[in-house]
Each structure stands twice: as structure tokens, then as C-alpha cells.
Amino acid sequence: MGLTRRGKGTKLMVVTDGAGIPLGTLVASAQQAEVHLAKATLSRIRVPRDRGRARTRPRSLVADKGYDSEALRLELRGRGIHPCIPRRRGHRPRPGPKPNLAGYRHRWIVERTFAWLGNFRRLVTRWERLAHVYLAFVLIACLIISLRAISG
């Protein structure tokens, strides 16, 4: 019997602000590529403002090589988001100006947020059978991280 689509594994997608505070999360099957989950993850951002509607669009998006896709870059630019995504090895450089990757040096902030989430033992191994129950524990961890940042 071969591999099934159900499989084992969960992919946790997190969007953070400049300080590493989680703004949006998504739990999905591990078989899906990050590129296909990026749009759904970005749609979960809701940052309240003093006046008006909540902000749903970041100014820039710093992502790793797993998000390297020209279609994603075009979609982000169309929404007014500056993509900072390095190219994978083996891909020929595009004609025109070199991409500005100056913001990539802040990628460690996202990795630190994943390390903070890894400090919650309940999230390291997914014991929950249902994805929405696991997402609830992830959201509780994000809430605790946010409260620690405000109080400390």
C-alpha cells in the first residue's frame, strides 16, 4: 500500500511583525507547498488601528527560498506588498534590475518566533487529531507571546 493523501505532518505558517509578535497563523497539511499557502496565511492578518478598518496588508514580506515563485511575487506587488524573497539555486536570473534583498537580514525575527512557539511543549508534537484543536493551542501560545511582549 502506497502513501495516502492523509499522511502525517502539519505545516504551521506564521506572519509576524517587526518585533516577532504573531499577526496571523495557519495550520495546514505538510504535503502542501509554502507558496500555495502564502495567500491564505496573509488573508488572516488583522491589525487594528486607532481609526478606520483594520490593516490587512503588510508593507513588505520577508520569506525564505521556499516561497520563490514569480506568480507569488507578481500577486504581492499587485496588492502593494514589497516581496523580499531570494531566488533558489539553479534558477537563471531574470533580466532587469537585481531584486532588493536588504530586508532579508531581518528573517531571524521570524525564526525566533518559531523558537518561542517551540518552547510550548504542547505544540512540538501534535497530539490532537483535529487540526482546529491544534490551531487553538497555537493561538493560545501566540496570545501568551503577545502578552509577554506587552508586559516585558
N, CA, C and O atoms as a GROMACS GRO file, in nm:
protein
  608
    1MET      N    1   0.084  -0.117   0.000
    1MET     CA    2   0.000   0.000   0.000
    1MET      C    3   0.089   0.124   0.000
    1MET      O    4   0.183   0.132   0.079
    2GLY      N    5   0.061   0.218  -0.088
    2GLY     CA    6   0.144   0.337  -0.102
    2GLY      C    7   0.104   0.448  -0.006
    2GLY      O    8   0.019   0.430   0.082
    3LEU      N    9   0.166   0.562  -0.025
    3LEU     CA   10   0.136   0.678   0.058
    3LEU      C   11  -0.005   0.726   0.031
    3LEU      O   12  -0.054   0.721  -0.082
    4THR      N   13  -0.070   0.773   0.135
    4THR     CA   14  -0.204   0.828   0.121
    4THR      C   15  -0.197   0.979   0.130
    4THR      O   16  -0.097   1.035   0.174
    5ARG      N   17  -0.303   1.045   0.089
    5ARG     CA   18  -0.307   1.191   0.096
    5ARG      C   19  -0.322   1.238   0.241
    5ARG      O   20  -0.287   1.351   0.273
    6ARG      N   21  -0.374   1.152   0.327
    6ARG     CA   22  -0.392   1.193   0.466
    6ARG      C   23  -0.255   1.218   0.528
    6ARG      O   24  -0.232   1.324   0.585
    7GLY      N   25  -0.168   1.123   0.519
    7GLY     CA   26  -0.032   1.138   0.565
    7GLY      C   27  -0.020   1.186   0.708
    7GLY      O   28  -0.119   1.204   0.778
    8LYS      N   29   0.103   1.207   0.750
    8LYS     CA   30   0.128   1.259   0.883
    8LYS      C   31   0.207   1.387   0.867
    8LYS      O   32   0.291   1.400   0.778
    9GLY      N   33   0.180   1.478   0.951
    9GLY     CA   34   0.256   1.602   0.950
    9GLY      C   35   0.169   1.724   0.934
    9GLY      O   36   0.065   1.721   0.868
   10THR      N   37   0.214   1.830   0.996
   10THR     CA   38   0.141   1.955   0.994
   10THR      C   39   0.239   2.066   0.962
   10THR      O   40   0.352   2.067   1.010
   11LYS      N   41   0.195   2.158   0.882
   11LYS     CA   42   0.275   2.275   0.849
   11LYS      C   43   0.213   2.394   0.921
   11LYS      O   44   0.094   2.420   0.907
   12LEU      N   45   0.294   2.466   0.996
   12LEU     CA   46   0.248   2.583   1.069
   12LEU      C   47   0.305   2.706   1.000
   12LEU      O   48   0.426   2.723   0.990
   13MET      N   49   0.215   2.792   0.953
   13MET     CA   50   0.254   2.915   0.885
   13MET      C   51   0.224   3.032   0.979
   13MET      O   52   0.115   3.040   1.036
   14VAL      N   53   0.321   3.122   0.997
   14VAL     CA   54   0.305   3.235   1.088
   14VAL      C   55   0.353   3.362   1.019
   14VAL      O   56   0.458   3.362   0.955
   15VAL      N   57   0.275   3.469   1.031
   15VAL     CA   58   0.314   3.602   0.986
   15VAL      C   59   0.340   3.684   1.111
   15VAL      O   60   0.255   3.687   1.201
   16THR      N   61   0.455   3.751   1.118
   16THR     CA   62   0.490   3.830   1.236
   16THR      C   63   0.513   3.976   1.199
   16THR      O   64   0.529   4.010   1.082
   17ASP      N   65   0.515   4.060   1.301
   17ASP     CA   66   0.552   4.198   1.279
   17ASP      C   67   0.703   4.212   1.297
   17ASP      O   68   0.773   4.111   1.308
   18GLY      N   69   0.753   4.332   1.301
   18GLY     CA   70   0.897   4.355   1.311
   18GLY      C   71   0.958   4.313   1.443
   18GLY      O   72   1.079   4.296   1.452
   19ALA      N   73   0.875   4.296   1.547
   19ALA     CA   74   0.924   4.254   1.677
   19ALA      C   75   0.907   4.106   1.701
   19ALA      O   76   0.947   4.055   1.806
   20GLY      N   77   0.848   4.034   1.607
   20GLY     CA   78   0.829   3.891   1.622
   20GLY      C   79   0.695   3.853   1.682
   20GLY      O   80   0.674   3.737   1.716
   21ILE      N   81   0.605   3.949   1.697
   21ILE     CA   82   0.472   3.920   1.751
   21ILE      C   83   0.387   3.859   1.641
   21ILE      O   84   0.375   3.917   1.533
   22PRO      N   85   0.329   3.742   1.664
   22PRO     CA   86   0.247   3.678   1.560
   22PRO      C   87   0.123   3.761   1.526
   22PRO      O   88   0.050   3.805   1.614
   23LEU      N   89   0.101   3.781   1.396
   23LEU     CA   90  -0.015   3.855   1.348
   23LEU      C   91  -0.119   3.764   1.284
   23LEU      O   92  -0.239   3.792   1.291
   24GLY      N   93  -0.075   3.656   1.223
   24GLY     CA   94  -0.165   3.562   1.157
   24GLY      C   95  -0.103   3.425   1.154
   24GLY      O   96   0.018   3.411   1.134
   25THR      N   97  -0.185   3.322   1.172
   25THR     CA   98  -0.136   3.184   1.170
   25THR      C   99  -0.226   3.098   1.084
   25THR      O  100  -0.344   3.127   1.064
   26LEU      N  101  -0.168   2.992   1.033
   26LEU     CA  102  -0.242   2.895   0.953
   26LEU      C  103  -0.183   2.758   0.978
   26LEU      O  104  -0.061   2.740   0.977
   27VAL      N  105  -0.268   2.660   1.001
   27VAL     CA  106  -0.227   2.521   1.016
   27VAL      C  107  -0.278   2.446   0.895
   27VAL      O  108  -0.396   2.451   0.862
   28ALA      N  109  -0.186   2.376   0.826
   28ALA     CA  110  -0.223   2.304   0.705
   28ALA      C  111  -0.150   2.171   0.700
   28ALA      O  112  -0.062   2.143   0.781
   29SER      N  113  -0.188   2.090   0.604
   29SER     CA  114  -0.124   1.961   0.582
   29SER      C  115   0.020   1.983   0.537
   29SER      O  116   0.050   2.082   0.470
   30ALA      N  117   0.109   1.893   0.575
   30ALA     CA  118   0.250   1.909   0.542
   30ALA      C  119   0.280   1.883   0.395
   30ALA      O  120   0.389   1.915   0.348
   31GLN      N  121   0.185   1.825   0.321
   31GLN     CA  122   0.211   1.796   0.180
   31GLN      C  123   0.204   1.919   0.092
   31GLN      O  124   0.259   1.918  -0.018
   32GLN      N  125   0.138   2.025   0.136
   32GLN     CA  126   0.122   2.144   0.054
   32GLN      C  127   0.247   2.230   0.060
   32GLN      O  128   0.312   2.239   0.164
   33ALA      N  129   0.280   2.292  -0.051
   33ALA     CA  130   0.397   2.378  -0.058
   33ALA      C  131   0.366   2.514   0.004
   33ALA      O  132   0.251   2.558   0.005
   34GLU      N  133   0.470   2.579   0.056
   34GLU     CA  134   0.453   2.709   0.121
   34GLU      C  135   0.397   2.813   0.025
   34GLU      O  136   0.319   2.900   0.065
   35VAL      N  137   0.437   2.804  -0.100
   35VAL     CA  138   0.392   2.903  -0.199
   35VAL      C  139   0.240   2.903  -0.210
   35VAL      O  140   0.180   3.010  -0.222
   36HIS      N  141   0.180   2.787  -0.204
   36HIS     CA  142   0.034   2.777  -0.219
   36HIS      C  143  -0.039   2.820  -0.092
   36HIS      O  144  -0.157   2.854  -0.098
   37LEU      N  145   0.029   2.820   0.022
   37LEU     CA  146  -0.034   2.858   0.148
   37LEU      C  147  -0.012   3.005   0.183
   37LEU      O  148  -0.073   3.055   0.277
   38ALA      N  149   0.073   3.074   0.109
   38ALA     CA  150   0.109   3.212   0.143
   38ALA      C  151  -0.012   3.305   0.137
   38ALA      O  152  -0.031   3.387   0.227
   39LYS      N  153  -0.094   3.293   0.035
   39LYS     CA  154  -0.209   3.382   0.019
   39LYS      C  155  -0.309   3.361   0.132
   39LYS      O  156  -0.363   3.458   0.186
   40ALA      N  157  -0.334   3.236   0.168
   40ALA     CA  158  -0.428   3.207   0.277
   40ALA      C  159  -0.374   3.257   0.411
   40ALA      O  160  -0.451   3.303   0.495
   41THR      N  161  -0.244   3.249   0.430
   41THR     CA  162  -0.185   3.298   0.555
   41THR      C  163  -0.192   3.450   0.562
   41THR      O  164  -0.224   3.504   0.668
   42LEU      N  165  -0.164   3.518   0.453
   42LEU     CA  166  -0.171   3.664   0.452
   42LEU      C  167  -0.314   3.714   0.472
   42LEU      O  168  -0.334   3.824   0.524
   43SER      N  169  -0.411   3.636   0.432
   43SER     CA  170  -0.551   3.680   0.448
   43SER      C  171  -0.595   3.677   0.594
   43SER      O  172  -0.701   3.730   0.627
   44ARG      N  173  -0.517   3.616   0.682
   44ARG     CA  174  -0.554   3.607   0.823
   44ARG      C  175  -0.503   3.724   0.906
   44ARG      O  176  -0.527   3.728   1.027
   45ILE      N  177  -0.433   3.818   0.845
   45ILE     CA  178  -0.379   3.932   0.919
   45ILE      C  179  -0.489   4.034   0.942
   45ILE      O  180  -0.559   4.074   0.849
   46ARG      N  181  -0.503   4.077   1.067
   46ARG     CA  182  -0.596   4.183   1.105
   46ARG      C  183  -0.528   4.265   1.216
   46ARG      O  184  -0.528   4.223   1.331
   47VAL      N  185  -0.472   4.379   1.181
   47VAL     CA  186  -0.407   4.464   1.279
   47VAL      C  187  -0.496   4.586   1.302
   47VAL      O  188  -0.512   4.669   1.212
   48PRO      N  189  -0.555   4.599   1.422
   48PRO     CA  190  -0.644   4.713   1.447
   48PRO      C  191  -0.567   4.845   1.450
   48PRO      O  192  -0.451   4.850   1.489
   49ARG      N  193  -0.636   4.950   1.408
   49ARG     CA  194  -0.579   5.085   1.412
   49ARG      C  195  -0.666   5.171   1.503
   49ARG      O  196  -0.773   5.130   1.547
   50ASP      N  197  -0.617   5.292   1.530
   50ASP     CA  198  -0.694   5.384   1.613
   50ASP      C  199  -0.826   5.420   1.547
   50ASP      O  200  -0.930   5.425   1.611
   51ARG      N  201  -0.820   5.446   1.416
   51ARG     CA  202  -0.940   5.483   1.341
   51ARG      C  203  -0.945   5.403   1.213
   51ARG      O  204  -0.842   5.369   1.156
   52GLY      N  205  -1.066   5.372   1.169
   52GLY     CA  206  -1.083   5.305   1.042
   52GLY      C  207  -1.076   5.154   1.052
   52GLY      O  208  -1.078   5.095   1.160
   53ARG      N  209  -1.069   5.094   0.934
   53ARG     CA  210  -1.064   4.948   0.926
   53ARG      C  211  -0.930   4.893   0.972
   53ARG      O  212  -0.830   4.964   0.975
   54ALA      N  213  -0.932   4.767   1.009
   54ALA     CA  214  -0.807   4.701   1.049
   54ALA      C  215  -0.716   4.686   0.928
   54ALA      O  216  -0.763   4.667   0.816
   55ARG      N  217  -0.587   4.694   0.951
   55ARG     CA  218  -0.489   4.680   0.844
   55ARG      C  219  -0.475   4.532   0.811
   55ARG      O  220  -0.455   4.449   0.900
   56THR      N  221  -0.485   4.498   0.682
   56THR     CA  222  -0.478   4.359   0.639
   56THR      C  223  -0.361   4.333   0.546
   56THR      O  224  -0.341   4.220   0.501
   57ARG      N  225  -0.282   4.435   0.517
   57ARG     CA  226  -0.174   4.422   0.421
   57ARG      C  227  -0.044   4.474   0.480
   57ARG      O  228  -0.037   4.590   0.519
   58PRO      N  229   0.059   4.390   0.488
   58PRO     CA  230   0.188   4.442   0.534
   58PRO      C  231   0.256   4.525   0.425
   58PRO      O  232   0.221   4.514   0.307
   59ARG      N  233   0.352   4.607   0.464
   59ARG     CA  234   0.426   4.686   0.365
   59ARG      C  235   0.522   4.598   0.285
   59ARG      O  236   0.539   4.614   0.164
   60SER      N  237   0.584   4.503   0.356
   60SER     CA  238   0.677   4.413   0.289
   60SER      C  239   0.662   4.273   0.346
   60SER      O  240   0.610   4.254   0.456
   61LEU      N  241   0.708   4.176   0.270
   61LEU     CA  242   0.702   4.036   0.310
   61LEU      C  243   0.841   3.977   0.293
   61LEU      O  244   0.894   3.972   0.182
   62VAL      N  245   0.899   3.931   0.403
   62VAL     CA  246   1.030   3.865   0.400
   62VAL      C  247   1.004   3.716   0.415
   62VAL      O  248   0.947   3.672   0.515
   63ALA      N  249   1.045   3.639   0.316
   63ALA     CA  250   1.022   3.495   0.318
   63ALA      C  251   1.147   3.423   0.269
   63ALA      O  252   1.234   3.484   0.207
   64ASP      N  253   1.156   3.294   0.296
   64ASP     CA  254   1.273   3.218   0.254
   64ASP      C  255   1.255   3.164   0.112
   64ASP      O  256   1.158   3.198   0.044
   65LYS      N  257   1.350   3.082   0.068
   65LYS     CA  258   1.350   3.035  -0.072
   65LYS      C  259   1.234   2.942  -0.104
   65LYS      O  260   1.207   2.916  -0.221
   66GLY      N  261   1.166   2.890  -0.003
   66GLY     CA  262   1.051   2.805  -0.026
   66GLY      C  263   0.935   2.879  -0.092
   66GLY      O  264   0.844   2.817  -0.148
   67TYR      N  265   0.938   3.010  -0.086
   67TYR     CA  266   0.833   3.094  -0.144
   67TYR      C  267   0.873   3.151  -0.279
   67TYR      O  268   0.805   3.240  -0.330
   68ASP      N  269   0.981   3.102  -0.337
   68ASP     CA  270   1.031   3.154  -0.463
   68ASP      C  271   0.936   3.116  -0.576
   68ASP      O  272   0.934   3.002  -0.622
   69SER      N  273   0.859   3.214  -0.620
   69SER     CA  274   0.765   3.194  -0.730
   69SER      C  275   0.736   3.330  -0.792
   69SER      O  276   0.703   3.426  -0.722
   70GLU      N  277   0.749   3.336  -0.922
   70GLU     CA  278   0.723   3.463  -0.991
   70GLU      C  279   0.576   3.501  -0.980
   70GLU      O  280   0.542   3.619  -0.973
   71ALA      N  281   0.487   3.402  -0.980
   71ALA     CA  282   0.344   3.431  -0.966
   71ALA      C  283   0.314   3.493  -0.830
   71ALA      O  284   0.233   3.585  -0.821
   72LEU      N  285   0.378   3.442  -0.724
   72LEU     CA  286   0.358   3.499  -0.591
   72LEU      C  287   0.412   3.641  -0.584
   72LEU      O  288   0.348   3.729  -0.527
   73ARG      N  289   0.530   3.663  -0.643
   73ARG     CA  290   0.586   3.798  -0.643
   73ARG      C  291   0.494   3.897  -0.715
   73ARG      O  292   0.473   4.009  -0.667
   74LEU      N  293   0.440   3.857  -0.830
   74LEU     CA  294   0.350   3.945  -0.903
   74LEU      C  295   0.223   3.974  -0.824
   74LEU      O  296   0.174   4.087  -0.822
   75GLU      N  297   0.170   3.873  -0.759
   75GLU     CA  298   0.049   3.892  -0.680
   75GLU      C  299   0.075   3.985  -0.562
   75GLU      O  300  -0.008   4.071  -0.532
   76LEU      N  301   0.190   3.969  -0.496
   76LEU     CA  302   0.222   4.057  -0.384
   76LEU      C  303   0.239   4.201  -0.431
   76LEU      O  304   0.189   4.294  -0.367
   77ARG      N  305   0.310   4.219  -0.542
   77ARG     CA  306   0.327   4.355  -0.594
   77ARG      C  307   0.194   4.416  -0.634
   77ARG      O  308   0.173   4.536  -0.616
   78GLY      N  309   0.104   4.335  -0.687
   78GLY     CA  310  -0.029   4.383  -0.723
   78GLY      C  311  -0.109   4.430  -0.603
   78GLY      O  312  -0.194   4.518  -0.616
   79ARG      N  313  -0.083   4.371  -0.487
   79ARG     CA  314  -0.151   4.413  -0.364
   79ARG      C  315  -0.076   4.524  -0.293
   79ARG      O  316  -0.121   4.570  -0.187
   80GLY      N  317   0.037   4.570  -0.348
   80GLY     CA  318   0.113   4.678  -0.286
   80GLY      C  319   0.208   4.631  -0.178
   80GLY      O  320   0.246   4.710  -0.091
   81ILE      N  321   0.246   4.504  -0.180
   81ILE     CA  322   0.337   4.446  -0.081
   81ILE      C  323   0.472   4.425  -0.148
   81ILE      O  324   0.480   4.365  -0.255
   82HIS      N  325   0.579   4.473  -0.084
   82HIS     CA  326   0.714   4.455  -0.140
   82HIS      C  327   0.765   4.316  -0.103
   82HIS      O  328   0.785   4.289   0.015
   83PRO      N  329   0.787   4.225  -0.200
   83PRO     CA  330   0.838   4.092  -0.167
   83PRO      C  331   0.989   4.093  -0.153
   83PRO      O  332   1.060   4.149  -0.236
   84CYS      N  333   1.037   4.030  -0.048
   84CYS     CA  334   1.181   4.013  -0.026
   84CYS      C  335   1.205   3.863  -0.016
   84CYS      O  336   1.215   3.807   0.094
   85ILE      N  337   1.215   3.799  -0.132
   85ILE     CA  338   1.226   3.653  -0.140
   85ILE      C  339   1.347   3.620  -0.226
   85ILE      O  340   1.348   3.653  -0.344
   86PRO      N  341   1.450   3.555  -0.171
   86PRO     CA  342   1.566   3.519  -0.253
   86PRO      C  343   1.531   3.409  -0.352
   86PRO      O  344   1.438   3.331  -0.330
   87ARG      N  345   1.606   3.402  -0.459
   87ARG     CA  346   1.586   3.300  -0.562
   87ARG      C  347   1.652   3.169  -0.520
   87ARG      O  348   1.752   3.169  -0.449
   88ARG      N  349   1.593   3.058  -0.564
   88ARG     CA  350   1.653   2.927  -0.540
   88ARG      C  351   1.774   2.909  -0.630
   88ARG      O  352   1.785   2.972  -0.735
   89ARG      N  353   1.863   2.824  -0.589
   89ARG     CA  354   1.979   2.793  -0.672
   89ARG      C  355   1.937   2.723  -0.798
   89ARG      O  356   1.841   2.645  -0.798
   90GLY      N  357   2.007   2.749  -0.904
   90GLY     CA  358   1.978   2.682  -1.029
   90GLY      C  359   1.883   2.760  -1.117
   90GLY      O  360   1.872   2.730  -1.236
   91HIS      N  361   1.816   2.858  -1.062
   91HIS     CA  362   1.727   2.940  -1.144
   91HIS      C  363   1.807   3.050  -1.210
   91HIS      O  364   1.890   3.115  -1.147
   92ARG      N  365   1.780   3.071  -1.336
   92ARG     CA  366   1.852   3.177  -1.406
   92ARG      C  367   1.802   3.313  -1.359
   92ARG      O  368   1.683   3.331  -1.335
   93PRO      N  369   1.892   3.408  -1.345
   93PRO     CA  370   1.848   3.541  -1.303
   93PRO      C  371   1.759   3.605  -1.408
   93PRO      O  372   1.780   3.588  -1.528
   94ARG      N  373   1.661   3.679  -1.364
   94ARG     CA  374   1.569   3.749  -1.453
   94ARG      C  375   1.639   3.871  -1.512
   94ARG      O  376   1.725   3.931  -1.448
   95PRO      N  377   1.602   3.907  -1.634
   95PRO     CA  378   1.658   4.030  -1.689
   95PRO      C  379   1.603   4.151  -1.613
   95PRO      O  380   1.491   4.148  -1.561
   96GLY      N  381   1.682   4.253  -1.607
   96GLY     CA  382   1.639   4.374  -1.537
   96GLY      C  383   1.719   4.394  -1.410
   96GLY      O  384   1.822   4.330  -1.390
   97PRO      N  385   1.672   4.483  -1.324
   97PRO     CA  386   1.747   4.513  -1.202
   97PRO      C  387   1.745   4.396  -1.104
   97PRO      O  388   1.650   4.318  -1.101
   98LYS      N  389   1.852   4.386  -1.025
   98LYS     CA  390   1.860   4.281  -0.924
   98LYS      C  391   1.756   4.308  -0.815
   98LYS      O  392   1.729   4.423  -0.782
   99PRO      N  393   1.698   4.202  -0.758
   99PRO     CA  394   1.599   4.225  -0.651
   99PRO      C  395   1.667   4.281  -0.527
   99PRO      O  396   1.781   4.247  -0.496
  100ASN      N  397   1.595   4.367  -0.456
  100ASN     CA  398   1.646   4.428  -0.334
  100ASN      C  399   1.618   4.334  -0.218
  100ASN      O  400   1.502   4.318  -0.177
  101LEU      N  401   1.721   4.271  -0.164
  101LEU     CA  402   1.707   4.176  -0.054
  101LEU      C  403   1.759   4.232   0.077
  101LEU      O  404   1.798   4.156   0.166
  102ALA      N  405   1.760   4.364   0.091
  102ALA     CA  406   1.812   4.426   0.213
  102ALA      C  407   1.728   4.387   0.335
  102ALA      O  408   1.782   4.376   0.445
  103GLY      N  409   1.600   4.366   0.318
  103GLY     CA  410   1.513   4.330   0.430
  103GLY      C  411   1.530   4.188   0.477
  103GLY      O  412   1.481   4.152   0.583
  104TYR      N  413   1.601   4.105   0.399
  104TYR     CA  414   1.616   3.964   0.435
  104TYR      C  415   1.700   3.945   0.561
  104TYR      O  416   1.693   3.841   0.626
  105ARG      N  417   1.778   4.045   0.595
  105ARG     CA  418   1.861   4.032   0.715
  105ARG      C  419   1.776   4.028   0.843
  105ARG      O  420   1.827   3.995   0.950
  106HIS      N  421   1.646   4.062   0.832
  106HIS     CA  422   1.555   4.056   0.946
  106HIS      C  423   1.478   3.924   0.953
  106HIS      O  424   1.386   3.912   1.033
  107ARG      N  425   1.513   3.828   0.872
  107ARG     CA  426   1.446   3.698   0.869
  107ARG      C  427   1.459   3.625   1.002
  107ARG      O  428   1.374   3.543   1.037
  108TRP      N  429   1.566   3.654   1.077
  108TRP     CA  430   1.587   3.588   1.205
  108TRP      C  431   1.474   3.615   1.303
  108TRP      O  432   1.452   3.537   1.395
  109ILE      N  433   1.402   3.725   1.285
  109ILE     CA  434   1.292   3.758   1.375
  109ILE      C  435   1.181   3.653   1.363
  109ILE      O  436   1.122   3.612   1.464
  110VAL      N  437   1.152   3.609   1.242
  110VAL     CA  438   1.051   3.505   1.222
  110VAL      C  439   1.099   3.373   1.281
  110VAL      O  440   1.022   3.301   1.344
  111GLU      N  441   1.226   3.342   1.260
  111GLU     CA  442   1.281   3.217   1.316
  111GLU      C  443   1.277   3.220   1.468
  111GLU      O  444   1.255   3.117   1.531
  112ARG      N  445   1.299   3.338   1.528
  112ARG     CA  446   1.291   3.350   1.674
  112ARG      C  447   1.148   3.325   1.721
  112ARG      O  448   1.127   3.264   1.826
  113THR      N  449   1.050   3.371   1.644
  113THR     CA  450   0.910   3.346   1.680
  113THR      C  451   0.880   3.197   1.678
  113THR      O  452   0.810   3.147   1.766
  114PHE      N  453   0.931   3.126   1.578
  114PHE     CA  454   0.913   2.981   1.575
  114PHE      C  455   0.982   2.915   1.694
  114PHE      O  456   0.932   2.815   1.746
  115ALA      N  457   1.096   2.969   1.738
  115ALA     CA  458   1.163   2.916   1.857
  115ALA      C  459   1.078   2.941   1.981
  115ALA      O  460   1.069   2.855   2.069
  116TRP      N  461   1.015   3.059   1.990
  116TRP     CA  462   0.924   3.087   2.102
  116TRP      C  463   0.808   2.988   2.102
  116TRP      O  464   0.769   2.938   2.208
  117LEU      N  465   0.753   2.960   1.984
  117LEU     CA  466   0.644   2.862   1.976
  117LEU      C  467   0.693   2.722   2.013
  117LEU      O  468   0.617   2.642   2.068
  118GLY      N  469   0.818   2.693   1.983
  118GLY     CA  470   0.875   2.563   2.019
  118GLY      C  471   0.895   2.545   2.168
  118GLY      O  472   0.913   2.433   2.214
  119ASN      N  473   0.892   2.655   2.244
  119ASN     CA  474   0.903   2.645   2.390
  119ASN      C  475   0.776   2.591   2.454
  119ASN      O  476   0.777   2.552   2.570
  120PHE      N  477   0.667   2.590   2.379
  120PHE     CA  478   0.542   2.534   2.429
  120PHE      C  479   0.540   2.386   2.392
  120PHE      O  480   0.522   2.351   2.275
  121ARG      N  481   0.557   2.300   2.493
  121ARG     CA  482   0.571   2.157   2.467
  121ARG      C  483   0.451   2.098   2.396
  121ARG      O  484   0.464   2.000   2.322
  122ARG      N  485   0.336   2.156   2.417
  122ARG     CA  486   0.214   2.103   2.356
  122ARG      C  487   0.218   2.118   2.203
  122ARG      O  488   0.152   2.042   2.133
  123LEU      N  489   0.294   2.214   2.152
  123LEU     CA  490   0.300   2.239   2.008
  123LEU      C  491   0.410   2.161   1.937
  123LEU      O  492   0.404   2.144   1.816
  124VAL      N  493   0.508   2.115   2.011
  124VAL     CA  494   0.622   2.047   1.948
  124VAL      C  495   0.577   1.919   1.880
  124VAL      O  496   0.614   1.892   1.766
  125THR      N  497   0.498   1.840   1.948
  125THR     CA  498   0.441   1.719   1.891
  125THR      C  499   0.290   1.737   1.886
  125THR      O  500   0.227   1.769   1.986
  126ARG      N  501   0.234   1.716   1.770
  126ARG     CA  502   0.089   1.734   1.757
  126ARG      C  503   0.018   1.607   1.803
  126ARG      O  504   0.022   1.504   1.735
  127TRP      N  505  -0.046   1.616   1.919
  127TRP     CA  506  -0.119   1.503   1.973
  127TRP      C  507  -0.266   1.509   1.934
  127TRP      O  508  -0.336   1.408   1.941
  128GLU      N  509  -0.313   1.625   1.893
  128GLU     CA  510  -0.454   1.642   1.861
  128GLU      C  511  -0.485   1.580   1.726
  128GLU      O  512  -0.408   1.592   1.631
  129ARG      N  513  -0.598   1.516   1.719
  129ARG     CA  514  -0.639   1.454   1.593
  129ARG      C  515  -0.696   1.557   1.496
  129ARG      O  516  -0.677   1.545   1.374
  130LEU      N  517  -0.766   1.657   1.547
  130LEU     CA  518  -0.831   1.757   1.464
  130LEU      C  519  -0.742   1.881   1.451
  130LEU      O  520  -0.684   1.927   1.549
  131ALA      N  521  -0.734   1.933   1.330
  131ALA     CA  522  -0.646   2.047   1.304
  131ALA      C  523  -0.694   2.173   1.376
  131ALA      O  524  -0.611   2.253   1.420
  132HIS      N  525  -0.825   2.192   1.388
  132HIS     CA  526  -0.872   2.314   1.453
  132HIS      C  527  -0.844   2.314   1.603
  132HIS      O  528  -0.833   2.421   1.663
  133VAL      N  529  -0.831   2.197   1.664
  133VAL     CA  530  -0.793   2.190   1.806
  133VAL      C  531  -0.645   2.228   1.820
  133VAL      O  532  -0.608   2.300   1.912
  134TYR      N  533  -0.562   2.178   1.728
  134TYR     CA  534  -0.421   2.215   1.729
  134TYR      C  535  -0.404   2.365   1.705
  134TYR      O  536  -0.322   2.430   1.768
  135LEU      N  537  -0.484   2.419   1.612
  135LEU     CA  538  -0.479   2.563   1.585
  135LEU      C  539  -0.517   2.643   1.710
  135LEU      O  540  -0.461   2.750   1.734
  136ALA      N  541  -0.611   2.593   1.788
  136ALA     CA  542  -0.649   2.662   1.911
  136ALA      C  543  -0.532   2.670   2.008
  136ALA      O  544  -0.511   2.774   2.071
  137PHE      N  545  -0.455   2.562   2.020
  137PHE     CA  546  -0.337   2.565   2.107
  137PHE      C  547  -0.230   2.660   2.051
  137PHE      O  548  -0.162   2.729   2.128
  138VAL      N  549  -0.216   2.665   1.920
  138VAL     CA  550  -0.121   2.759   1.858
  138VAL      C  551  -0.164   2.902   1.888
  138VAL      O  552  -0.079   2.986   1.920
  139LEU      N  553  -0.292   2.931   1.878
  139LEU     CA  554  -0.341   3.066   1.905
  139LEU      C  555  -0.323   3.104   2.052
  139LEU      O  556  -0.294   3.219   2.082
  140ILE      N  557  -0.340   3.010   2.142
  140ILE     CA  558  -0.315   3.037   2.284
  140ILE      C  559  -0.168   3.070   2.305
  140ILE      O  560  -0.135   3.162   2.380
  141ALA      N  561  -0.079   2.996   2.240
  141ALA     CA  562   0.064   3.024   2.251
  141ALA      C  563   0.097   3.162   2.194
  141ALA      O  564   0.178   3.235   2.251
  142CYS      N  565   0.035   3.198   2.080
  142CYS     CA  566   0.056   3.331   2.021
  142CYS      C  567   0.007   3.440   2.114
  142CYS      O  568   0.068   3.546   2.123
  143LEU      N  569  -0.104   3.416   2.181
  143LEU     CA  570  -0.157   3.512   2.276
  143LEU      C  571  -0.060   3.532   2.393
  143LEU      O  572  -0.035   3.645   2.434
  144ILE      N  573  -0.005   3.424   2.444
  144ILE     CA  574   0.091   3.434   2.554
  144ILE      C  575   0.216   3.509   2.509
  144ILE      O  576   0.268   3.592   2.584
  145ILE      N  577   0.264   3.482   2.388
  145ILE     CA  578   0.381   3.553   2.335
  145ILE      C  579   0.351   3.703   2.324
  145ILE      O  580   0.434   3.786   2.360
  146SER      N  581   0.232   3.737   2.277
  146SER     CA  582   0.194   3.877   2.264
  146SER      C  583   0.185   3.945   2.400
  146SER      O  584   0.229   4.059   2.415
  147LEU      N  585   0.127   3.877   2.498
  147LEU     CA  586   0.116   3.935   2.632
  147LEU      C  587   0.252   3.952   2.697
  147LEU      O  588   0.275   4.051   2.768
  148ARG      N  589   0.343   3.860   2.674
  148ARG     CA  590   0.479   3.874   2.728
  148ARG      C  591   0.550   3.995   2.667
  148ARG      O  592   0.624   4.065   2.735
  149ALA      N  593   0.526   4.018   2.538
  149ALA     CA  594   0.590   4.133   2.472
  149ALA      C  595   0.535   4.266   2.524
  149ALA      O  596   0.608   4.363   2.536
  150ILE      N  597   0.405   4.268   2.555
  150ILE     CA  598   0.345   4.391   2.606
  150ILE      C  599   0.392   4.420   2.748
  150ILE      O  600   0.423   4.534   2.782
  151SER      N  601   0.396   4.315   2.832
  151SER     CA  602   0.428   4.336   2.974
  151SER      C  603   0.578   4.347   3.000
  151SER      O  604   0.620   4.403   3.101
  152GLY      N  605   0.658   4.296   2.909
  152GLY     CA  606   0.801   4.291   2.939
  152GLY      C  607   0.878   4.379   2.855
  152GLY      O  608   1.000   4.386   2.869
   0.00000   0.00000   0.00000
